[in-house]
Amino acid sequence: MVSHPKIVALIVAAGQGSRAGGDLPKQFRRIGGRAVLAHAYDGLAAHPAIEAIHIVLGEGQEAEARALLGDRAVAAFVTGADSRRGSVRAGLEAIAAADGADIVLIHDAARPYLPTAMIDRLLAALETAQGAIPALPVADTLVRGADGVMGEGVDRGALYRVQTPQAFRFDTILAAHRGWDERREATDDAQILRGWGHDVLLVQGDERLEKLTYPQDFARAEAMIARTTRVGMGYDVHRLAEDEELWLGGLLIPHDRGLAGHSDADVALHAIVDAILGALAEGDIGSHFPPSDPKWRGASSDKFLAYACDRVAARDGRIEHVDLTIICEAPKIGPHREAMRARIADILAVPVDRVSVKATTTERLGFAGRREGIAAQAVATLSLPALS
């Protein structure tokens, strides 16, 4: 049996956010109808490898945080300290007391937009390191200045802007915090790990992870979190042949003939794949799984559909709805409709009420009417970040 590391997340939300203006701490202000803290939580919770999320809050903030998070499952609320370093230390100690972890992701609540791909990059980097952080190269010219007067320039070639979440081997970062000189302050946990004698790897950061600090940052965050709707259409057809299995909608259907094709020829799943890829503007099923490639001979089409889902996730998108129509004279689709919906929903990892399966005939016209083949068409509706 393969053993997977236990991965937990720690959200640091204990600050007052005075520079952001307003009466509320910035982690409790709303963007797109949700609290900033809820956005940060949802970004972490969306990753399947994260088992638990702990949240560090300021004194007396737990009731408000619970109200804003609703029924989201929080492993523990932890009261923070006067400094960010002290708050993180309190959170790490709480995780240690709750059976610990193998890996911890430490994230600022004030960075509400967290792409799933960022977490993947950090976890991959930890395969060879004790710590990894997202970072962006500095693009602007940098200068020193005094009393409002420009001084000499600063070489930006080796400078980076550091973001969160920062990922660490849990035991190592906990030891580094415990061993840190209390007389010194650190602005992030990577500095503490580096001070403990470990290298910290840099992975590609993301502009959307910028921190909310000033009032104008909230307008920028509203634009980033706004989403757009994409709709794609897919169509596929395969001929019916003797001595072939009939796969439709991810199910093996009893029938006197089956569909012939390079893979298992599941026209229903193929149409959905093309609809999703079309909504993403990423080509069609043949461009990703060419029939000339022998490794796809006889392949189960659920692999193609799972791949299309991964492409949506890579763009931080959501599959909102799939509408499938199967066109054939036989077999009858009605007896299999609900099982198809359930199977497709399972592959897509969406609730079954987001999947529609319909069937129609061609009134005995054309190839489908002559029972020479089966066709399918599908429409997929996706939600994507407006700035993706």
C-alpha positions as CSV (number, residue, x, y, z in Angstrom):
1,M,0.0,0.0,0.0
2,V,1.3,3.4,-1.0
3,S,1.6,5.8,2.0
4,H,0.7,9.4,1.4
5,P,2.0,12.3,3.5
6,K,-0.4,14.0,5.9
7,I,-0.7,17.5,4.6
8,V,-2.4,20.3,6.7
9,A,-2.8,24.0,6.1
10,L,-2.4,26.9,8.5
11,I,-4.1,30.2,7.6
12,V,-2.7,33.2,9.4
13,A,-5.6,35.6,10.0
14,A,-4.7,37.3,13.3
15,G,-3.8,40.8,11.9
16,Q,-5.9,44.0,12.3
17,G,-5.2,45.2,8.7
18,S,-5.1,48.9,9.7
19,R,-3.5,49.9,6.4
20,A,-6.4,48.5,4.4
21,G,-8.8,51.1,6.0
22,G,-12.3,50.5,7.2
23,D,-13.7,49.3,10.5
24,L,-13.2,45.5,9.9
25,P,-9.9,43.6,9.8
26,K,-9.2,43.0,6.1
27,Q,-9.6,39.2,6.5
28,F,-13.2,39.7,7.4
29,R,-14.1,42.1,4.6
30,R,-16.1,40.7,1.7
31,I,-15.0,40.3,-1.9
32,G,-17.4,38.9,-4.4
33,G,-19.9,38.2,-1.6
34,R,-17.5,36.1,0.6
35,A,-15.1,37.1,3.3
36,V,-11.5,37.3,2.4
37,L,-10.8,34.6,5.0
38,A,-13.4,32.4,3.3
39,H,-11.7,32.8,-0.1
40,A,-8.4,31.8,1.4
41,Y,-10.0,28.8,3.1
42,D,-11.7,27.7,-0.1
43,G,-8.5,27.9,-2.1
44,L,-6.8,25.5,0.2
45,A,-9.8,23.2,0.7
46,A,-10.2,22.8,-3.0
47,H,-6.9,20.8,-3.1
48,P,-7.6,17.1,-2.5
49,A,-4.3,16.4,-0.8
50,I,-5.0,18.8,2.1
51,E,-6.5,16.9,5.0
52,A,-7.2,19.7,7.6
53,I,-7.1,23.5,7.9
54,H,-6.2,25.3,11.1
55,I,-6.8,29.1,11.4
56,V,-4.9,31.5,13.6
57,L,-7.0,34.5,14.7
58,G,-6.7,37.5,16.9
59,E,-8.0,37.7,20.4
60,G,-11.8,37.6,20.4
61,Q,-12.2,37.1,16.7
62,E,-13.4,33.5,16.7
63,A,-17.2,34.1,16.8
64,E,-17.0,36.4,13.8
65,A,-14.8,34.0,11.9
66,R,-17.2,31.1,12.5
67,A,-20.1,33.2,11.3
68,L,-18.3,34.2,8.1
69,L,-17.0,30.6,7.4
70,G,-20.4,29.0,7.8
71,D,-20.3,25.2,7.7
72,R,-16.7,25.0,6.4
73,A,-14.8,22.5,8.5
74,V,-12.0,24.0,10.5
75,A,-9.7,21.7,12.4
76,A,-9.1,24.3,15.0
77,F,-9.2,28.0,15.7
78,V,-6.0,29.2,17.4
79,T,-5.4,32.5,19.2
80,G,-2.4,34.3,17.8
81,A,0.2,36.5,19.3
82,D,1.4,40.1,18.9
83,S,3.6,39.2,15.9
84,R,3.1,37.1,12.8
85,R,6.0,34.9,13.9
86,G,4.3,34.3,17.3
87,S,1.0,33.6,15.6
88,V,2.5,31.0,13.3
89,R,4.3,29.4,16.2
90,A,1.0,29.1,18.0
91,G,-0.6,27.5,15.0
92,L,2.2,25.0,14.5
93,E,2.0,24.0,18.2
94,A,-1.7,23.4,17.8
95,I,-1.1,21.2,14.8
96,A,1.6,19.3,16.7
97,A,-0.9,18.8,19.6
98,A,-3.5,17.5,17.1
99,D,-1.4,14.5,15.9
100,G,1.0,16.6,13.8
101,A,1.6,16.5,10.1
102,D,4.2,15.6,7.5
103,I,3.8,18.8,5.5
104,V,2.3,22.1,6.4
105,L,1.2,25.0,4.1
106,I,1.3,28.3,5.8
107,H,-0.9,30.9,4.1
108,D,-1.8,34.5,4.7
109,A,-5.6,35.1,4.8
110,A,-5.0,38.4,3.0
111,R,-4.1,36.5,-0.2
112,P,-7.6,35.4,-1.1
113,Y,-7.0,34.0,-4.6
114,L,-5.1,30.7,-4.5
115,P,-4.7,28.7,-7.7
116,T,-4.7,25.0,-7.2
117,A,-1.7,24.7,-9.5
118,M,0.4,26.7,-7.0
119,I,-0.1,24.1,-4.3
120,D,0.9,21.4,-6.8
121,R,4.2,23.2,-7.5
122,L,5.0,23.6,-3.9
123,L,4.3,20.0,-3.0
124,A,6.4,18.8,-5.9
125,A,9.3,21.0,-4.7
126,L,9.1,19.4,-1.2
127,E,10.1,16.1,-2.7
128,T,13.7,17.3,-2.6
129,A,13.7,20.1,0.0
130,Q,12.5,21.0,3.5
131,G,10.8,24.2,2.3
132,A,9.5,25.9,-0.8
133,I,7.9,29.3,-1.5
134,P,6.2,31.0,-4.4
135,A,8.2,33.9,-5.7
136,L,8.0,36.4,-8.6
137,P,11.0,38.2,-10.2
138,V,11.0,41.9,-9.6
139,A,10.2,43.6,-13.0
140,D,10.3,47.3,-12.0
141,T,13.4,49.4,-11.8
142,L,14.5,49.7,-8.1
143,V,16.3,52.7,-6.6
144,R,17.3,53.9,-3.2
145,G,15.9,57.2,-2.0
146,A,16.0,59.7,0.8
147,D,13.9,62.8,1.6
148,G,12.0,62.3,-1.6
149,V,15.1,62.3,-3.8
150,M,16.1,59.4,-6.0
151,G,19.4,57.7,-5.2
152,E,21.4,55.0,-6.9
153,G,19.8,52.1,-8.6
154,V,19.6,48.6,-7.2
155,D,20.4,45.5,-9.2
156,R,17.1,43.6,-9.5
157,G,18.6,40.6,-11.3
158,A,18.5,38.4,-8.2
159,L,15.5,39.9,-6.4
160,Y,12.2,38.3,-6.0
161,R,8.8,39.1,-4.4
162,V,7.8,36.3,-1.9
163,Q,4.3,35.1,-1.6
164,T,2.3,32.5,0.3
165,P,1.4,29.7,0.9
166,Q,4.8,28.6,1.9
167,A,5.3,24.8,2.2
168,F,7.5,23.0,4.7
169,R,8.2,19.7,6.2
170,F,6.3,20.0,9.4
171,D,8.8,18.7,11.9
172,T,11.6,20.9,10.4
173,I,9.7,24.2,10.4
174,L,8.3,23.5,13.9
175,A,11.9,22.9,15.2
176,A,13.1,26.1,13.4
177,H,10.3,28.1,15.1
178,R,11.1,26.6,18.5
179,G,14.8,27.3,18.1
180,W,14.4,30.9,16.8
181,D,16.0,33.7,18.8
182,E,13.1,35.5,20.3
183,R,15.0,38.8,20.2
184,R,14.8,38.7,16.4
185,E,11.8,39.2,14.2
186,A,11.2,37.5,10.9
187,T,8.7,38.6,8.2
188,D,8.0,35.1,7.0
189,D,8.6,31.5,7.8
190,A,11.0,30.8,5.0
191,Q,13.5,33.2,6.7
192,I,13.1,31.2,9.9
193,L,13.8,27.9,8.1
194,R,16.8,29.4,6.2
195,G,18.1,30.7,9.6
196,W,17.8,27.1,10.9
197,G,20.3,26.0,8.2
198,H,18.0,24.7,5.4
199,D,17.7,25.8,1.8
200,V,14.3,27.0,0.6
201,L,13.4,26.4,-3.0
202,L,11.7,29.1,-5.1
203,V,8.8,28.0,-7.3
204,Q,7.0,30.1,-9.9
205,G,4.6,32.5,-8.1
206,D,1.4,34.0,-9.4
207,E,0.3,37.6,-9.8
208,R,-3.2,36.7,-8.5
209,L,-1.6,35.8,-5.1
210,E,-0.8,39.5,-4.4
211,K,-1.5,40.5,-0.8
212,L,-4.4,42.8,0.2
213,T,-2.7,45.7,2.0
214,Y,-4.2,49.0,0.9
215,P,-7.8,50.1,0.1
216,Q,-7.1,50.1,-3.6
217,D,-6.1,46.4,-3.4
218,F,-9.7,45.4,-2.8
219,A,-10.9,46.7,-6.2
220,R,-8.1,44.7,-7.8
221,A,-9.1,41.6,-5.9
222,E,-12.7,42.0,-6.9
223,A,-11.6,42.0,-10.6
224,M,-9.4,38.9,-10.0
225,I,-12.1,36.9,-8.3
226,A,-14.7,37.7,-10.9
227,R,-15.5,34.7,-13.0
228,T,-16.7,34.3,-16.6
229,T,-18.9,31.6,-18.1
230,R,-17.6,29.6,-21.0
231,V,-19.8,27.2,-23.1
232,G,-18.4,24.5,-25.4
233,M,-20.1,22.0,-27.8
234,G,-19.0,18.5,-28.7
235,Y,-20.2,16.0,-31.2
236,D,-19.0,12.5,-32.0
237,V,-20.2,9.5,-34.1
238,H,-19.1,5.9,-34.4
239,R,-20.4,3.0,-36.4
240,L,-21.9,-0.1,-35.0
241,A,-20.1,-3.3,-35.7
242,E,-20.3,-7.0,-34.9
243,D,-18.0,-8.4,-32.1
244,E,-17.6,-5.1,-30.4
245,E,-18.6,-4.0,-26.9
246,L,-21.0,-1.2,-26.6
247,W,-19.7,1.5,-24.2
248,L,-22.0,4.5,-23.7
249,G,-21.8,7.1,-21.0
250,G,-19.1,5.2,-19.2
251,L,-21.2,2.1,-19.0
252,L,-21.0,-1.3,-20.8
253,I,-24.5,-1.7,-22.3
254,P,-25.8,-5.2,-23.4
255,H,-26.4,-5.1,-27.1
256,D,-26.0,-7.2,-30.2
257,R,-23.4,-4.9,-31.6
258,G,-20.9,-2.4,-30.3
259,L,-19.2,0.8,-31.4
260,A,-16.0,0.5,-33.4
261,G,-13.1,2.9,-32.9
262,H,-9.5,3.4,-31.9
263,S,-10.4,3.6,-28.2
264,D,-13.5,2.0,-26.7
265,A,-15.5,4.4,-29.0
266,D,-17.8,5.8,-26.2
267,V,-19.4,8.5,-28.3
268,A,-21.1,10.0,-25.2
269,L,-17.9,10.6,-23.3
270,H,-16.1,11.7,-26.4
271,A,-18.7,14.4,-27.1
272,I,-18.4,15.6,-23.5
273,V,-14.6,15.7,-23.7
274,D,-14.9,17.8,-26.9
275,A,-17.4,20.1,-25.3
276,I,-15.1,20.8,-22.3
277,L,-12.0,21.3,-24.5
278,G,-14.1,23.6,-26.7
279,A,-15.1,25.7,-23.7
280,L,-11.4,26.0,-22.8
281,A,-10.5,26.7,-26.4
282,E,-7.9,23.9,-26.1
283,G,-8.6,22.0,-29.3
284,D,-10.4,18.7,-29.5
285,I,-10.1,15.1,-28.4
286,G,-8.1,14.1,-31.4
287,S,-5.4,16.7,-30.8
288,H,-4.8,15.5,-27.3
289,F,-5.3,11.7,-28.0
290,P,-4.5,11.2,-31.7
291,P,-5.9,8.0,-33.2
292,S,-2.5,7.5,-34.8
293,D,-1.0,6.8,-31.3
294,P,-1.1,3.1,-30.6
295,K,-1.1,3.6,-26.8
296,W,-4.8,4.8,-27.0
297,R,-5.9,1.7,-28.8
298,G,-8.8,0.2,-26.8
299,A,-8.4,2.9,-24.1
300,S,-11.3,3.5,-21.7
301,S,-12.8,6.8,-22.5
302,D,-13.1,7.8,-18.8
303,K,-9.4,8.5,-19.0
304,F,-10.1,11.1,-21.7
305,L,-12.8,12.7,-19.7
306,A,-10.7,12.8,-16.5
307,Y,-8.0,14.5,-18.5
308,A,-10.4,17.1,-19.7
309,C,-11.4,17.7,-16.0
310,D,-7.7,18.1,-15.1
311,R,-7.4,20.8,-17.8
312,V,-10.3,22.7,-16.2
313,A,-8.7,22.4,-12.8
314,A,-5.4,23.7,-14.2
315,R,-7.2,26.9,-15.2
316,D,-8.9,27.1,-11.7
317,G,-12.2,26.5,-13.4
318,R,-15.3,24.6,-12.4
319,I,-17.6,22.4,-14.4
320,E,-21.0,23.9,-13.8
321,H,-23.2,21.7,-16.1
322,V,-23.0,19.1,-18.8
323,D,-25.9,18.4,-21.1
324,L,-25.6,15.2,-23.2
325,T,-27.9,13.9,-26.0
326,I,-27.4,10.4,-27.4
327,I,-28.8,9.9,-30.9
328,C,-29.7,6.3,-31.8
329,E,-32.6,3.9,-32.6
330,A,-31.3,1.2,-30.3
331,P,-30.5,0.4,-27.6
332,K,-33.1,2.2,-25.4
333,I,-31.2,4.8,-23.3
334,G,-34.0,5.3,-20.7
335,P,-33.3,2.2,-18.6
336,H,-29.6,3.3,-18.4
337,R,-30.1,7.1,-18.0
338,E,-29.7,7.4,-14.3
339,A,-26.7,5.1,-14.1
340,M,-25.0,7.1,-16.9
341,R,-25.7,10.4,-15.1
342,A,-24.1,8.9,-11.9
343,R,-21.1,7.6,-13.8
344,I,-20.4,10.8,-15.7
345,A,-20.9,12.9,-12.5
346,D,-18.4,10.6,-10.8
347,I,-15.7,11.1,-13.5
348,L,-16.4,14.8,-13.5
349,A,-16.4,15.0,-9.7
350,V,-19.5,17.1,-9.7
351,P,-23.0,16.5,-8.2
352,V,-25.2,14.4,-10.3
353,D,-27.7,17.2,-10.7
354,R,-25.2,19.0,-12.9
355,V,-25.3,16.2,-15.5
356,S,-28.2,15.8,-18.0
357,V,-28.5,12.8,-20.2
358,K,-31.1,12.7,-22.9
359,A,-31.8,10.5,-25.9
360,T,-33.5,10.9,-29.2
361,T,-34.0,9.1,-32.5
362,T,-33.8,10.4,-36.1
363,E,-37.2,9.0,-37.0
364,R,-35.3,6.2,-39.0
365,L,-33.6,8.8,-41.1
366,G,-29.8,8.8,-41.9
367,F,-27.2,6.4,-40.5
368,A,-28.6,6.5,-37.0
369,G,-32.0,5.7,-38.3
370,R,-30.7,2.8,-40.3
371,R,-28.9,1.6,-37.1
372,E,-25.5,1.9,-38.7
373,G,-24.1,4.0,-35.9
374,I,-24.7,6.1,-32.8
375,A,-24.0,9.8,-32.4
376,A,-23.8,12.1,-29.4
377,Q,-23.7,15.8,-28.8
378,A,-22.9,17.6,-25.6
379,V,-22.8,21.1,-24.2
380,A,-20.5,21.9,-21.3
381,T,-20.8,25.0,-19.2
382,L,-17.7,26.1,-17.3
383,S,-16.9,28.8,-14.9
384,L,-13.4,30.3,-15.2
385,P,-11.5,33.2,-13.5
386,A,-12.2,36.3,-15.6
387,L,-8.5,37.0,-15.8
388,S,-7.4,33.4,-16.6
